[in-house]
Amino acid sequence: MRGIPKKKKGIGLKVAGKSRRVFKANVHRQRVWIPELGRPVLLCVSAAGLRTLEKAGSRKLLSRLRRNPNRKRRRR
């Protein structure tokens, strides 16, 4: 594989190998219910992050967000 790997949102070549393409993250806007807050929260999560969220639960997510409140937020 040439260039930066797919996992790091890199640049590669299309199937034919002539023109370049950009690998983008599989990100979706997802509404997640947080029982501690009593309301849903809108998150931008990847498909892998969504599976992790379902496995770990919203409680673990909430504790992670509270630990790092100054994280970079993605702007639209």
PyMOL Python script that loads the backbone (N, CA, C, O; Angstrom):
from pymol import cmd

cmd.read_pdbstr("""\
ATOM      1  N   MET A   1       0.846  -1.185   0.000  1.00  0.00           N
ATOM      2  CA  MET A   1       0.000   0.000   0.000  1.00  0.00           C
ATOM      3  C   MET A   1       0.883   1.238   0.000  1.00  0.00           C
ATOM      4  O   MET A   1       1.803   1.353   0.810  1.00  0.00           O
ATOM      5  N   ARG A   2       0.606   2.142  -0.892  1.00  0.00           N
ATOM      6  CA  ARG A   2       1.375   3.379  -0.972  1.00  0.00           C
ATOM      7  C   ARG A   2       0.722   4.457  -0.128  1.00  0.00           C
ATOM      8  O   ARG A   2      -0.489   4.431   0.089  1.00  0.00           O
ATOM      9  N   GLY A   3       1.512   5.400   0.346  1.00  0.00           N
ATOM     10  CA  GLY A   3       0.970   6.533   1.091  1.00  0.00           C
ATOM     11  C   GLY A   3       0.633   6.174   2.529  1.00  0.00           C
ATOM     12  O   GLY A   3       1.097   5.167   3.065  1.00  0.00           O
ATOM     13  N   ILE A   4      -0.171   7.007   3.127  1.00  0.00           N
ATOM     14  CA  ILE A   4      -0.580   6.805   4.515  1.00  0.00           C
ATOM     15  C   ILE A   4      -1.646   5.718   4.545  1.00  0.00           C
ATOM     16  O   ILE A   4      -2.490   5.668   3.650  1.00  0.00           O
ATOM     17  N   PRO A   5      -1.629   4.845   5.551  1.00  0.00           N
ATOM     18  CA  PRO A   5      -2.612   3.759   5.616  1.00  0.00           C
ATOM     19  C   PRO A   5      -4.055   4.259   5.711  1.00  0.00           C
ATOM     20  O   PRO A   5      -4.313   5.405   6.078  1.00  0.00           O
ATOM     21  N   LYS A   6      -4.973   3.376   5.374  1.00  0.00           N
ATOM     22  CA  LYS A   6      -6.401   3.705   5.396  1.00  0.00           C
ATOM     23  C   LYS A   6      -6.875   4.136   6.774  1.00  0.00           C
ATOM     24  O   LYS A   6      -7.687   5.054   6.896  1.00  0.00           O
ATOM     25  N   LYS A   7      -6.370   3.476   7.816  1.00  0.00           N
ATOM     26  CA  LYS A   7      -6.830   3.727   9.179  1.00  0.00           C
ATOM     27  C   LYS A   7      -6.603   5.185   9.579  1.00  0.00           C
ATOM     28  O   LYS A   7      -7.360   5.733  10.381  1.00  0.00           O
ATOM     29  N   LYS A   8      -5.561   5.817   9.024  1.00  0.00           N
ATOM     30  CA  LYS A   8      -5.234   7.190   9.396  1.00  0.00           C
ATOM     31  C   LYS A   8      -5.783   8.213   8.410  1.00  0.00           C
ATOM     32  O   LYS A   8      -5.259   9.322   8.311  1.00  0.00           O
ATOM     33  N   LYS A   9      -6.835   7.849   7.681  1.00  0.00           N
ATOM     34  CA  LYS A   9      -7.474   8.746   6.721  1.00  0.00           C
ATOM     35  C   LYS A   9      -6.470   9.216   5.682  1.00  0.00           C
ATOM     36  O   LYS A   9      -6.256  10.415   5.500  1.00  0.00           O
ATOM     37  N   GLY A  10      -5.870   8.272   5.018  1.00  0.00           N
ATOM     38  CA  GLY A  10      -4.791   8.594   4.103  1.00  0.00           C
ATOM     39  C   GLY A  10      -5.215   8.730   2.664  1.00  0.00           C
ATOM     40  O   GLY A  10      -6.401   8.780   2.337  1.00  0.00           O
ATOM     41  N   ILE A  11      -4.211   8.787   1.815  1.00  0.00           N
ATOM     42  CA  ILE A  11      -4.419   8.921   0.382  1.00  0.00           C
ATOM     43  C   ILE A  11      -3.927   7.651  -0.280  1.00  0.00           C
ATOM     44  O   ILE A  11      -2.871   7.128   0.075  1.00  0.00           O
ATOM     45  N   GLY A  12      -4.685   7.157  -1.237  1.00  0.00           N
ATOM     46  CA  GLY A  12      -4.295   5.954  -1.952  1.00  0.00           C
ATOM     47  C   GLY A  12      -4.647   6.094  -3.417  1.00  0.00           C
ATOM     48  O   GLY A  12      -4.882   7.198  -3.909  1.00  0.00           O
ATOM     49  N   LEU A  13      -4.681   4.990  -4.097  1.00  0.00           N
ATOM     50  CA  LEU A  13      -5.011   4.989  -5.514  1.00  0.00           C
ATOM     51  C   LEU A  13      -6.306   4.232  -5.730  1.00  0.00           C
ATOM     52  O   LEU A  13      -6.643   3.324  -4.970  1.00  0.00           O
ATOM     53  N   LYS A  14      -7.034   4.616  -6.781  1.00  0.00           N
ATOM     54  CA  LYS A  14      -8.266   3.908  -7.111  1.00  0.00           C
ATOM     55  C   LYS A  14      -7.918   2.525  -7.648  1.00  0.00           C
ATOM     56  O   LYS A  14      -6.741   2.185  -7.762  1.00  0.00           O
ATOM     57  N   VAL A  15      -8.906   1.742  -7.972  1.00  0.00           N
ATOM     58  CA  VAL A  15      -8.702   0.347  -8.368  1.00  0.00           C
ATOM     59  C   VAL A  15      -7.753   0.229  -9.557  1.00  0.00           C
ATOM     60  O   VAL A  15      -6.869  -0.628  -9.563  1.00  0.00           O
ATOM     61  N   ALA A  16      -7.930   1.072 -10.548  1.00  0.00           N
ATOM     62  CA  ALA A  16      -7.079   0.994 -11.734  1.00  0.00           C
ATOM     63  C   ALA A  16      -5.641   1.408 -11.425  1.00  0.00           C
ATOM     64  O   ALA A  16      -4.716   0.987 -12.120  1.00  0.00           O
ATOM     65  N   GLY A  17      -5.442   2.231 -10.386  1.00  0.00           N
ATOM     66  CA  GLY A  17      -4.094   2.600  -9.977  1.00  0.00           C
ATOM     67  C   GLY A  17      -3.572   3.865 -10.615  1.00  0.00           C
ATOM     68  O   GLY A  17      -2.389   4.178 -10.481  1.00  0.00           O
ATOM     69  N   LYS A  18      -4.435   4.612 -11.316  1.00  0.00           N
ATOM     70  CA  LYS A  18      -3.973   5.854 -11.943  1.00  0.00           C
ATOM     71  C   LYS A  18      -4.336   7.078 -11.117  1.00  0.00           C
ATOM     72  O   LYS A  18      -3.463   7.853 -10.725  1.00  0.00           O
ATOM     73  N   SER A  19      -5.617   7.248 -10.857  1.00  0.00           N
ATOM     74  CA  SER A  19      -6.052   8.455 -10.153  1.00  0.00           C
ATOM     75  C   SER A  19      -6.089   8.216  -8.647  1.00  0.00           C
ATOM     76  O   SER A  19      -6.324   7.105  -8.171  1.00  0.00           O
ATOM     77  N   ARG A  20      -5.848   9.304  -7.918  1.00  0.00           N
ATOM     78  CA  ARG A  20      -5.785   9.217  -6.459  1.00  0.00           C
ATOM     79  C   ARG A  20      -7.175   9.305  -5.840  1.00  0.00           C
ATOM     80  O   ARG A  20      -8.111   9.824  -6.446  1.00  0.00           O
ATOM     81  N   ARG A  21      -7.287   8.789  -4.626  1.00  0.00           N
ATOM     82  CA  ARG A  21      -8.522   8.908  -3.858  1.00  0.00           C
ATOM     83  C   ARG A  21      -8.163   9.120  -2.402  1.00  0.00           C
ATOM     84  O   ARG A  21      -7.038   8.844  -1.985  1.00  0.00           O
ATOM     85  N   VAL A  22      -9.126   9.611  -1.624  1.00  0.00           N
ATOM     86  CA  VAL A  22      -8.921   9.867  -0.201  1.00  0.00           C
ATOM     87  C   VAL A  22      -9.795   8.903   0.576  1.00  0.00           C
ATOM     88  O   VAL A  22     -10.980   8.751   0.280  1.00  0.00           O
ATOM     89  N   PHE A  23      -9.209   8.253   1.570  1.00  0.00           N
ATOM     90  CA  PHE A  23      -9.971   7.363   2.442  1.00  0.00           C
ATOM     91  C   PHE A  23     -10.562   8.207   3.560  1.00  0.00           C
ATOM     92  O   PHE A  23      -9.836   8.923   4.251  1.00  0.00           O
ATOM     93  N   LYS A  24     -11.876   8.127   3.741  1.00  0.00           N
ATOM     94  CA  LYS A  24     -12.544   8.902   4.781  1.00  0.00           C
ATOM     95  C   LYS A  24     -13.063   7.968   5.865  1.00  0.00           C
ATOM     96  O   LYS A  24     -13.340   6.795   5.617  1.00  0.00           O
ATOM     97  N   ALA A  25     -13.187   8.510   7.069  1.00  0.00           N
ATOM     98  CA  ALA A  25     -13.708   7.724   8.183  1.00  0.00           C
ATOM     99  C   ALA A  25     -15.200   7.469   7.983  1.00  0.00           C
ATOM    100  O   ALA A  25     -15.910   8.307   7.426  1.00  0.00           O
ATOM    101  N   ASN A  26     -15.671   6.311   8.439  1.00  0.00           N
ATOM    102  CA  ASN A  26     -17.072   5.925   8.321  1.00  0.00           C
ATOM    103  C   ASN A  26     -17.832   6.510   9.517  1.00  0.00           C
ATOM    104  O   ASN A  26     -18.162   5.797  10.464  1.00  0.00           O
ATOM    105  N   VAL A  27     -18.105   7.825   9.457  1.00  0.00           N
ATOM    106  CA  VAL A  27     -18.677   8.544  10.596  1.00  0.00           C
ATOM    107  C   VAL A  27     -20.157   8.834  10.354  1.00  0.00           C
ATOM    108  O   VAL A  27     -20.559   9.250   9.267  1.00  0.00           O
ATOM    109  N   HIS A  28     -20.960   8.601  11.402  1.00  0.00           N
ATOM    110  CA  HIS A  28     -22.397   8.853  11.349  1.00  0.00           C
ATOM    111  C   HIS A  28     -22.802   9.699  12.545  1.00  0.00           C
ATOM    112  O   HIS A  28     -22.201   9.608  13.616  1.00  0.00           O
ATOM    113  N   ARG A  29     -23.830  10.525  12.355  1.00  0.00           N
ATOM    114  CA  ARG A  29     -24.400  11.260  13.489  1.00  0.00           C
ATOM    115  C   ARG A  29     -25.432  10.341  14.130  1.00  0.00           C
ATOM    116  O   ARG A  29     -26.392   9.923  13.482  1.00  0.00           O
ATOM    117  N   GLN A  30     -25.229  10.035  15.388  1.00  0.00           N
ATOM    118  CA  GLN A  30     -26.070   9.062  16.079  1.00  0.00           C
ATOM    119  C   GLN A  30     -26.589   9.664  17.375  1.00  0.00           C
ATOM    120  O   GLN A  30     -25.834  10.284  18.122  1.00  0.00           O
ATOM    121  N   ARG A  31     -27.864   9.484  17.639  1.00  0.00           N
ATOM    122  CA  ARG A  31     -28.448   9.939  18.893  1.00  0.00           C
ATOM    123  C   ARG A  31     -28.390   8.788  19.887  1.00  0.00           C
ATOM    124  O   ARG A  31     -28.905   7.702  19.621  1.00  0.00           O
ATOM    125  N   VAL A  32     -27.759   9.031  21.040  1.00  0.00           N
ATOM    126  CA  VAL A  32     -27.570   7.993  22.062  1.00  0.00           C
ATOM    127  C   VAL A  32     -28.283   8.427  23.333  1.00  0.00           C
ATOM    128  O   VAL A  32     -28.113   9.558  23.788  1.00  0.00           O
ATOM    129  N   TRP A  33     -29.076   7.539  23.905  1.00  0.00           N
ATOM    130  CA  TRP A  33     -29.800   7.833  25.145  1.00  0.00           C
ATOM    131  C   TRP A  33     -28.870   7.632  26.330  1.00  0.00           C
ATOM    132  O   TRP A  33     -28.281   6.562  26.486  1.00  0.00           O
ATOM    133  N   ILE A  34     -28.734   8.667  27.173  1.00  0.00           N
ATOM    134  CA  ILE A  34     -27.920   8.600  28.386  1.00  0.00           C
ATOM    135  C   ILE A  34     -28.875   8.641  29.573  1.00  0.00           C
ATOM    136  O   ILE A  34     -29.467   9.685  29.849  1.00  0.00           O
ATOM    137  N   PRO A  35     -29.038   7.508  30.287  1.00  0.00           N
ATOM    138  CA  PRO A  35     -30.004   7.478  31.396  1.00  0.00           C
ATOM    139  C   PRO A  35     -29.658   8.436  32.533  1.00  0.00           C
ATOM    140  O   PRO A  35     -30.558   8.963  33.187  1.00  0.00           O
ATOM    141  N   GLU A  36     -28.354   8.671  32.782  1.00  0.00           N
ATOM    142  CA  GLU A  36     -27.947   9.569  33.868  1.00  0.00           C
ATOM    143  C   GLU A  36     -28.382  11.012  33.599  1.00  0.00           C
ATOM    144  O   GLU A  36     -28.736  11.748  34.520  1.00  0.00           O
ATOM    145  N   LEU A  37     -28.349  11.398  32.328  1.00  0.00           N
ATOM    146  CA  LEU A  37     -28.771  12.751  31.958  1.00  0.00           C
ATOM    147  C   LEU A  37     -30.272  12.829  31.726  1.00  0.00           C
ATOM    148  O   LEU A  37     -30.870  13.902  31.817  1.00  0.00           O
ATOM    149  N   GLY A  38     -30.877  11.683  31.425  1.00  0.00           N
ATOM    150  CA  GLY A  38     -32.307  11.639  31.160  1.00  0.00           C
ATOM    151  C   GLY A  38     -32.683  12.212  29.806  1.00  0.00           C
ATOM    152  O   GLY A  38     -33.820  12.637  29.599  1.00  0.00           O
ATOM    153  N   ARG A  39     -31.734  12.225  28.887  1.00  0.00           N
ATOM    154  CA  ARG A  39     -31.997  12.762  27.556  1.00  0.00           C
ATOM    155  C   ARG A  39     -31.032  12.155  26.544  1.00  0.00           C
ATOM    156  O   ARG A  39     -29.988  11.622  26.921  1.00  0.00           O
ATOM    157  N   PRO A  40     -31.375  12.235  25.265  1.00  0.00           N
ATOM    158  CA  PRO A  40     -30.448  11.744  24.240  1.00  0.00           C
ATOM    159  C   PRO A  40     -29.351  12.769  23.951  1.00  0.00           C
ATOM    160  O   PRO A  40     -29.547  13.972  24.122  1.00  0.00           O
ATOM    161  N   VAL A  41     -28.199  12.275  23.513  1.00  0.00           N
ATOM    162  CA  VAL A  41     -27.063  13.119  23.154  1.00  0.00           C
ATOM    163  C   VAL A  41     -26.697  12.798  21.715  1.00  0.00           C
ATOM    164  O   VAL A  41     -26.648  11.629  21.331  1.00  0.00           O
ATOM    165  N   LEU A  42     -26.439  13.821  20.921  1.00  0.00           N
ATOM    166  CA  LEU A  42     -26.069  13.626  19.525  1.00  0.00           C
ATOM    167  C   LEU A  42     -24.554  13.491  19.422  1.00  0.00           C
ATOM    168  O   LEU A  42     -23.815  14.375  19.856  1.00  0.00           O
ATOM    169  N   LEU A  43     -24.094  12.383  18.848  1.00  0.00           N
ATOM    170  CA  LEU A  43     -22.663  12.114  18.722  1.00  0.00           C
ATOM    171  C   LEU A  43     -22.303  11.855  17.273  1.00  0.00           C
ATOM    172  O   LEU A  43     -23.130  11.382  16.493  1.00  0.00           O
ATOM    173  N   CYS A  44     -21.074  12.162  16.917  1.00  0.00           N
ATOM    174  CA  CYS A  44     -20.518  11.753  15.627  1.00  0.00           C
ATOM    175  C   CYS A  44     -19.625  10.562  15.919  1.00  0.00           C
ATOM    176  O   CYS A  44     -18.543  10.721  16.484  1.00  0.00           O
ATOM    177  N   VAL A  45     -20.060   9.384  15.543  1.00  0.00           N
ATOM    178  CA  VAL A  45     -19.300   8.167  15.833  1.00  0.00           C
ATOM    179  C   VAL A  45     -19.056   7.369  14.569  1.00  0.00           C
ATOM    180  O   VAL A  45     -19.859   7.375  13.636  1.00  0.00           O
ATOM    181  N   SER A  46     -17.927   6.684  14.566  1.00  0.00           N
ATOM    182  CA  SER A  46     -17.641   5.773  13.463  1.00  0.00           C
ATOM    183  C   SER A  46     -18.393   4.472  13.705  1.00  0.00           C
ATOM    184  O   SER A  46     -18.954   4.258  14.779  1.00  0.00           O
ATOM    185  N   ALA A  47     -18.400   3.615  12.708  1.00  0.00           N
ATOM    186  CA  ALA A  47     -19.082   2.329  12.841  1.00  0.00           C
ATOM    187  C   ALA A  47     -18.415   1.499  13.932  1.00  0.00           C
ATOM    188  O   ALA A  47     -19.096   0.824  14.705  1.00  0.00           O
ATOM    189  N   ALA A  48     -17.088   1.547  13.997  1.00  0.00           N
ATOM    190  CA  ALA A  48     -16.367   0.809  15.039  1.00  0.00           C
ATOM    191  C   ALA A  48     -16.671   1.396  16.415  1.00  0.00           C
ATOM    192  O   ALA A  48     -16.817   0.658  17.389  1.00  0.00           O
ATOM    193  N   GLY A  49     -16.765   2.725  16.496  1.00  0.00           N
ATOM    194  CA  GLY A  49     -17.094   3.380  17.756  1.00  0.00           C
ATOM    195  C   GLY A  49     -18.495   3.045  18.222  1.00  0.00           C
ATOM    196  O   GLY A  49     -18.745   2.931  19.422  1.00  0.00           O
ATOM    197  N   LEU A  50     -19.408   2.888  17.280  1.00  0.00           N
ATOM    198  CA  LEU A  50     -20.784   2.527  17.613  1.00  0.00           C
ATOM    199  C   LEU A  50     -20.850   1.120  18.192  1.00  0.00           C
ATOM    200  O   LEU A  50     -21.595   0.869  19.139  1.00  0.00           O
ATOM    201  N   ARG A  51     -20.077   0.207  17.626  1.00  0.00           N
ATOM    202  CA  ARG A  51     -20.026  -1.158  18.171  1.00  0.00           C
ATOM    203  C   ARG A  51     -19.430  -1.154  19.576  1.00  0.00           C
ATOM    204  O   ARG A  51     -19.909  -1.867  20.457  1.00  0.00           O
ATOM    205  N   THR A  52     -18.389  -0.354  19.786  1.00  0.00           N
ATOM    206  CA  THR A  52     -17.778  -0.242  21.108  1.00  0.00           C
ATOM    207  C   THR A  52     -18.768   0.339  22.101  1.00  0.00           C
ATOM    208  O   THR A  52     -18.849  -0.111  23.243  1.00  0.00           O
ATOM    209  N   LEU A  53     -19.520   1.338  21.665  1.00  0.00           N
ATOM    210  CA  LEU A  53     -20.520   1.967  22.523  1.00  0.00           C
ATOM    211  C   LEU A  53     -21.593   0.973  22.935  1.00  0.00           C
ATOM    212  O   LEU A  53     -22.009   0.952  24.094  1.00  0.00           O
ATOM    213  N   GLU A  54     -22.043   0.153  22.001  1.00  0.00           N
ATOM    214  CA  GLU A  54     -23.051  -0.858  22.319  1.00  0.00           C
ATOM    215  C   GLU A  54     -22.499  -1.910  23.269  1.00  0.00           C
ATOM    216  O   GLU A  54     -23.221  -2.424  24.123  1.00  0.00           O
ATOM    217  N   LYS A  55     -21.229  -2.228  23.120  1.00  0.00           N
ATOM    218  CA  LYS A  55     -20.618  -3.248  23.966  1.00  0.00           C
ATOM    219  C   LYS A  55     -20.345  -2.717  25.373  1.00  0.00           C
ATOM    220  O   LYS A  55     -20.659  -3.385  26.359  1.00  0.00           O
ATOM    221  N   ALA A  56     -19.762  -1.519  25.473  1.00  0.00           N
ATOM    222  CA  ALA A  56     -19.372  -0.965  26.770  1.00  0.00           C
ATOM    223  C   ALA A  56     -20.541  -0.306  27.492  1.00  0.00           C
ATOM    224  O   ALA A  56     -20.618  -0.351  28.720  1.00  0.00           O
ATOM    225  N   GLY A  57     -21.439   0.298  26.745  1.00  0.00           N
ATOM    226  CA  GLY A  57     -22.577   0.968  27.361  1.00  0.00           C
ATOM    227  C   GLY A  57     -22.363   2.465  27.468  1.00  0.00           C
ATOM    228  O   GLY A  57     -21.238   2.956  27.375  1.00  0.00           O
ATOM    229  N   SER A  58     -23.455   3.180  27.663  1.00  0.00           N
ATOM    230  CA  SER A  58     -23.396   4.641  27.700  1.00  0.00           C
ATOM    231  C   SER A  58     -22.763   5.161  28.986  1.00  0.00           C
ATOM    232  O   SER A  58     -22.249   6.280  29.008  1.00  0.00           O
ATOM    233  N   ARG A  59     -22.791   4.378  30.044  1.00  0.00           N
ATOM    234  CA  ARG A  59     -22.205   4.813  31.313  1.00  0.00           C
ATOM    235  C   ARG A  59     -20.697   5.010  31.182  1.00  0.00           C
ATOM    236  O   ARG A  59     -20.141   5.981  31.695  1.00  0.00           O
ATOM    237  N   LYS A  60     -20.042   4.076  30.489  1.00  0.00           N
ATOM    238  CA  LYS A  60     -18.603   4.173  30.280  1.00  0.00           C
ATOM    239  C   LYS A  60     -18.278   5.366  29.378  1.00  0.00           C
ATOM    240  O   LYS A  60     -17.288   6.066  29.594  1.00  0.00           O
ATOM    241  N   LEU A  61     -19.111   5.588  28.377  1.00  0.00           N
ATOM    242  CA  LEU A  61     -18.928   6.727  27.481  1.00  0.00           C
ATOM    243  C   LEU A  61     -19.026   8.034  28.256  1.00  0.00           C
ATOM    244  O   LEU A  61     -18.206   8.932  28.066  1.00  0.00           O
ATOM    245  N   LEU A  62     -20.012   8.145  29.119  1.00  0.00           N
ATOM    246  CA  LEU A  62     -20.221   9.359  29.894  1.00  0.00           C
ATOM    247  C   LEU A  62     -19.031   9.635  30.807  1.00  0.00           C
ATOM    248  O   LEU A  62     -18.608  10.783  30.945  1.00  0.00           O
ATOM    249  N   SER A  63     -18.488   8.592  31.432  1.00  0.00           N
ATOM    250  CA  SER A  63     -17.328   8.790  32.303  1.00  0.00           C
ATOM    251  C   SER A  63     -16.113   9.226  31.496  1.00  0.00           C
ATOM    252  O   SER A  63     -15.312  10.028  31.975  1.00  0.00           O
ATOM    253  N   ARG A  64     -15.963   8.711  30.277  1.00  0.00           N
ATOM    254  CA  ARG A  64     -14.849   9.110  29.413  1.00  0.00           C
ATOM    255  C   ARG A  64     -14.969  10.569  28.997  1.00  0.00           C
ATOM    256  O   ARG A  64     -13.977  11.298  28.974  1.00  0.00           O
ATOM    257  N   LEU A  65     -16.183  10.992  28.669  1.00  0.00           N
ATOM    258  CA  LEU A  65     -16.397  12.375  28.261  1.00  0.00           C
ATOM    259  C   LEU A  65     -16.157  13.334  29.418  1.00  0.00           C
ATOM    260  O   LEU A  65     -15.640  14.433  29.217  1.00  0.00           O
ATOM    261  N   ARG A  66     -16.523  12.935  30.601  1.00  0.00           N
ATOM    262  CA  ARG A  66     -16.317  13.800  31.766  1.00  0.00           C
ATOM    263  C   ARG A  66     -14.845  13.895  32.143  1.00  0.00           C
ATOM    264  O   ARG A  66     -14.400  14.919  32.661  1.00  0.00           O
ATOM    265  N   ARG A  67     -14.077  12.819  31.883  1.00  0.00           N
ATOM    266  CA  ARG A  67     -12.648  12.835  32.183  1.00  0.00           C
ATOM    267  C   ARG A  67     -11.895  13.803  31.281  1.00  0.00           C
ATOM    268  O   ARG A  67     -10.914  14.413  31.706  1.00  0.00           O
ATOM    269  N   ASN A  68     -12.345  13.945  30.050  1.00  0.00           N
ATOM    270  CA  ASN A  68     -11.644  14.772  29.081  1.00  0.00           C
ATOM    271  C   ASN A  68     -12.588  15.835  28.508  1.00  0.00           C
ATOM    272  O   ASN A  68     -12.985  15.738  27.347  1.00  0.00           O
ATOM    273  N   PRO A  69     -12.953  16.844  29.303  1.00  0.00           N
ATOM    274  CA  PRO A  69     -13.919  17.826  28.817  1.00  0.00           C
ATOM    275  C   PRO A  69     -13.345  18.786  27.774  1.00  0.00           C
ATOM    276  O   PRO A  69     -14.108  19.391  27.020  1.00  0.00           O
ATOM    277  N   ASN A  70     -12.013  18.942  27.713  1.00  0.00           N
ATOM    278  CA  ASN A  70     -11.393  19.886  26.783  1.00  0.00           C
ATOM    279  C   ASN A  70     -10.967  19.237  25.478  1.00  0.00           C
ATOM    280  O   ASN A  70     -10.062  19.731  24.805  1.00  0.00           O
ATOM    281  N   ARG A  71     -11.610  18.135  25.114  1.00  0.00           N
ATOM    282  CA  ARG A  71     -11.241  17.448  23.881  1.00  0.00           C
ATOM    283  C   ARG A  71     -11.630  18.301  22.679  1.00  0.00           C
ATOM    284  O   ARG A  71     -12.482  19.185  22.775  1.00  0.00           O
ATOM    285  N   LYS A  72     -10.999  18.023  21.563  1.00  0.00           N
ATOM    286  CA  LYS A  72     -11.312  18.772  20.346  1.00  0.00           C
ATOM    287  C   LYS A  72     -12.672  18.344  19.838  1.00  0.00           C
ATOM    288  O   LYS A  72     -12.968  17.152  19.768  1.00  0.00           O
ATOM    289  N   ARG A  73     -13.487  19.300  19.488  1.00  0.00           N
ATOM    290  CA  ARG A  73     -14.805  18.990  18.946  1.00  0.00           C
ATOM    291  C   ARG A  73     -14.779  19.216  17.454  1.00  0.00           C
ATOM    292  O   ARG A  73     -14.136  20.143  16.962  1.00  0.00           O
ATOM    293  N   ARG A  74     -15.473  18.371  16.748  1.00  0.00           N
ATOM    294  CA  ARG A  74     -15.508  18.453  15.300  1.00  0.00           C
ATOM    295  C   ARG A  74     -16.552  19.468  14.862  1.00  0.00           C
ATOM    296  O   ARG A  74     -17.700  19.412  15.302  1.00  0.00           O
ATOM    297  N   ARG A  75     -16.162  20.387  14.005  1.00  0.00           N
ATOM    298  CA  ARG A  75     -17.108  21.390  13.517  1.00  0.00           C
ATOM    299  C   ARG A  75     -17.671  20.968  12.188  1.00  0.00           C
ATOM    300  O   ARG A  75     -16.996  20.300  11.405  1.00  0.00           O
ATOM    301  N   ARG A  76     -18.884  21.345  11.929  1.00  0.00           N
ATOM    302  CA  ARG A  76     -19.533  21.050  10.644  1.00  0.00           C
ATOM    303  C   ARG A  76     -19.539  22.276   9.781  1.00  0.00           C
ATOM    304  O   ARG A  76     -20.041  22.237   8.657  1.00  0.00           O
TER     305      ARG A  76
END
""", "prot")
cmd.dss("prot")
cmd.show_as("cartoon", "prot")
cmd.util.cbc("prot")
cmd.orient("prot")
